[in-house]
Amino acid sequence: MEKYKMSSVPVEERVQDLLSRMTLQEKVGQLNQRMYGWDAYVRNDEGIALTEAFKQEVAFGGGMGALYGLFRSDPWSGVNYENGITAAESVETANMVQRYVIENTRLGIPVLLSEECPHGHQALDGTLLPVNLAVGSTWNPVLMQQAYSHAAAEIRSRGAHIGLVSALDILQEPRWGRSEECFSEDPHLAARFTEAVVRGMQGETLDDMASPNKVAVVLKHLCAQGAAQGGRNAGPAVIGQRELREIHLPAARAGMAAGAAGFMAAYNEIDGIPCHANRELLTGILREEWKFDGIVMADGCAVDRLLALTGSHESAAALALSSGVDLSLWDTAFSTLESAVKQGLVSEALIDQAVSRVLLLKFRLGLFDRPYSEKMRAISVVGRPEFQQINLQVARESAVLLKNEGNLLPLGESGRLRRIAVIGPNADRLYNQLGDYTSVQRKGTGTTVLQGIRMCAPQGVEVVHVWGCGIRDTSTAGLDEAVEAAKGADVAILVLGGSSARQFGGEFDSNGAAIISEGSPSEMDCGEGVDLAELSLGGLQQQLAEAVAETGTPVVTVIIQGRPHALSSIAESSSALLCGWYPGTEGGRAIGEILFGHVNPSGRLPVSLPRSSAQLPVYYNQKDPGRPRTYVDMPSAALYPFGYGLSYTTFEYGQVVLSEHEISTAALEEGKRITATVSVKNTGELSGAETVQLYIRASESGITRRLAELKAFRKIEIPPGERRTVSFSLGIEELGFWNREMKFTAEPCQVAVQIGGSSKDTASVKLQVTG
């Protein structure tokens, strides 16, 4: 028996044995992921069959590196419940694909099946989580590790092997349509969630990937898309090495340390170099500095975009491969790699290097020893009740209470509350609260905000619903009805915001991004390809809010959004303001529970909320200029700061106490740490969760430092009247920095250690780092 087929042989030896048997054509085949998965099958009278296009693709490379999105469902793919693959049919289809590849190629190398998992599995019957921006608001990575563990079990049970997960983009530019895919504007918070993604989906070690409940994680996007110039999708990131190192790489570094199997390169450029052609990033930092041995996947059609640099597909492929890209996605360029070798544009040794990485992943996943999935497993795994409960808990913890004037919330008992008017374009539209990269949902799935309010309202309370206006539509047809409904109610609940809901029949780019014409009044105003110049709510939503407020009826506003909108005017016209982000299928129930006090809100902002687009950038960790920087026409501070969020109870912080007030750089380099301790008391009448946040503000260190830097946090539940003591440990990772020579080290400086409930509400104590 060939060595690569023997499970007793070490994986590295199996890889090299198989590589030695491969032709150049077969090697190139392993580096290609050209097909859209929905083109690989067709549904006919007898069930699901493989297409001739799929069989030709297998023949092209004497095998196939990976097949993307076999189970994907959305308006771009055109896949729905009439023509797609349900959970019950998925294993049979995946095994059919795998069997054809193995039995119809010379070497029988299994194919990787990669699936989109930006917030749950984007497939028919796949469980969808709240979007990442909502997840970041939970400040609870432990909960998210549990959620992603369930997501991995669903994906693997259906026969797929790779989850493509958005985790690395840092939200510095809220005009960007993909803001919803970011965990935070802060690198530390994003890094903790990235670790949770990897550990939840892959397990604690690389060996865990072969488990029937785990998948390989490919983290995207590497890197700095969240700093796109002008907020335009895939725009240049105008940053230097320091910004790259301090802000945009920590999440990737944390994901790699947790064991991530791969990274996806980003569309943008950094200082004139597209990420797919950035050898310093993909090889210099990722492989040589960090010692990463996994795969780098291209983003969709991105290698073909390098033709603007190279002039030919062969040269584009050679440039991407030599820069560090291993596996393509839908592009033509990588299909020309055999020709590129023969033309002398790239060496076969580089081909071998990339193929080895792809094969190593297949071996680590156990595909050579167990290529087929258990037929009935998906039926028992997909849609488990415990996943629905975790999903609901994520939605509960992701909502952020921004304003609660006069303690209007939670809403009172039925004796004082007889009639509620629920008004607005996002009150009863499930898809508007799910975000981009969302699969078609079965009828009856999920709970809208209106449904959640009706579920949670006290018995005997009448709930009326009127539309009011659209997301961006300028029709005034519903305004009068909305005003009349508010006049006749004890409280008006406005459900406003944005939408990333795609429509069947819409226009899409070759990579799936929505194509929205300039100035379009489309109701979709967020998501990939949908960038905004103005962050105020669209259409007549502000007019609706003002008209309802003028009735004198108390107004509670719920914002369903995928980006930080500018909410100054909305906040002024509302007595209470709740940010729900895109809370997912269980979001309506979670919001209903919060509004009526069944759940005490605990979400905290993972991103600063601006007053206006003209105020950008407004992220909290900007450089410290050493003096105030103000505008003449509006405050410079964010409307609501990073880390902010209210509760139905109150918390009181004690003084910050350090174990030592001075530490040397040598001690830090040797691993010594400082402990910072604070007591927190629940001074209200309800039990509540408080997120205790530790920041530093450093000075006198030879470079310009930031106004504040989050270094640690802990979310704790405190019963009413009780006190908890929270301790944080600070070492070189927290107190070191990239110095003038771009070396991460400890250097003498003054440090203010700040602990509190948000970036703008802290108690502080001084720490001296000495030479």
HELIX and SHEET records of a PDB file:
HELIX    1   1 LYS A    3  LYS A    5  5                                   3    
HELIX    2   2 VAL A   11  SER A   20  1                                  10    
HELIX    3   3 LEU A   24  GLN A   30  1                                   7    
HELIX    4   4 GLY A   37  ASP A   39  5                                   3    
HELIX    5   5 GLU A   52  GLY A   61  1                                  10    
HELIX    6   6 ALA A   87  GLU A  103  1                                  17    
HELIX    7   7 ASN A  132  THR A  138  1                                   7    
HELIX    8   8 PRO A  141  SER A  157  1                                  17    
HELIX    9   9 GLY A  177  GLU A  181  5                                   5    
HELIX   10  10 PRO A  187  GLN A  202  1                                  16    
HELIX   11  11 LEU A  206  ALA A  210  5                                   5    
HELIX   12  12 GLN A  225  ALA A  227  5                                   3    
HELIX   13  13 GLN A  229  GLY A  231  5                                   3    
HELIX   14  14 GLN A  241  GLU A  243  1                                   3    
HELIX   15  15 LEU A  244  HIS A  248  3                                   5    
HELIX   16  16 PRO A  250  ALA A  257  1                                   8    
HELIX   17  17 CYS A  275  ALA A  277  5                                   3    
HELIX   18  18 ARG A  279  ARG A  279  1                                   1    
HELIX   19  19 GLU A  280  GLU A  289  3                                  10    
HELIX   20  20 VAL A  303  LEU A  306  5                                   4    
HELIX   21  21 LEU A  307  THR A  310  1                                   4    
HELIX   22  22 HIS A  313  SER A  323  1                                  11    
HELIX   23  23 ALA A  333  THR A  336  5                                   4    
HELIX   24  24 LEU A  337  LYS A  342  1                                   6    
HELIX   25  25 GLU A  348  ARG A  364  1                                  17    
HELIX   26  26 ARG A  377  VAL A  381  1                                   5    
HELIX   27  27 PRO A  385  SER A  398  1                                  14    
HELIX   28  28 GLU A  405  ASN A  407  5                                   3    
HELIX   29  29 LEU A  430  GLN A  433  5                                   4    
HELIX   30  30 VAL A  449  CYS A  456  1                                   8    
HELIX   31  31 LEU A  479  LYS A  487  1                                   9    
HELIX   32  32 GLN A  541  ALA A  549  1                                   9    
HELIX   33  33 SER A  568  GLU A  572  1                                   5    
HELIX   34  34 GLY A  587  LEU A  595  1                                   9    
HELIX   35  35 SER A  613  GLN A  615  5                                   3    
HELIX   36  36 THR A  665  GLU A  669  1                                   5    
HELIX   37  37 ILE A  732  LEU A  735  1                                   4    
SHEET    1   A 2 TYR A  41  ASN A  44  0                                        
SHEET    2   A 2 GLY A  47  LEU A  50 -1                                        
SHEET    1   B 6 ALA A  66  TYR A  68  0                                        
SHEET    2   B 6 LEU A 112  GLU A 116  1                                        
SHEET    3   B 6 ILE A 162  SER A 166  1                                        
SHEET    4   B 6 ALA A 216  LEU A 222  1                                        
SHEET    5   B 6 GLY A 262  ALA A 265  1                                        
SHEET    6   B 6 ILE A 295  MET A 297  1                                        
SHEET    1   C 2 GLU A 269  ILE A 270  0                                        
SHEET    2   C 2 ILE A 273  PRO A 274 -1                                        
SHEET    1   D 6 VAL A 400  ASN A 404  0                                        
SHEET    2   D 6 ALA A 576  CYS A 579 -1                                        
SHEET    3   D 6 VAL A 555  ILE A 560  1                                        
SHEET    4   D 6 VAL A 491  GLY A 497  1                                        
SHEET    5   D 6 ARG A 419  ILE A 423  1                                        
SHEET    6   D 6 GLU A 462  VAL A 466  1                                        
SHEET    1   E 3 PHE A 651  TYR A 653  0                                        
SHEET    2   E 3 ILE A 674  ASN A 682 -1                                        
SHEET    3   E 3 VAL A 657  LEU A 658 -1                                        
SHEET    1   F 3 PHE A 651  TYR A 653  0                                        
SHEET    2   F 3 ILE A 674  ASN A 682 -1                                        
SHEET    3   F 3 ARG A 723  LEU A 730 -1                                        
SHEET    1   G 5 GLU A 662  SER A 664  0                                        
SHEET    2   G 5 ASP A 761  THR A 770  1                                        
SHEET    3   G 5 CYS A 749  SER A 758 -1                                        
SHEET    4   G 5 GLY A 688  SER A 699 -1                                        
SHEET    5   G 5 GLU A 709  ILE A 718 -1                                        
SHEET    1   H 2 PHE A 737  TRP A 738  0                                        
SHEET    2   H 2 PHE A 744  THR A 745 -1                                        
END                                                                             
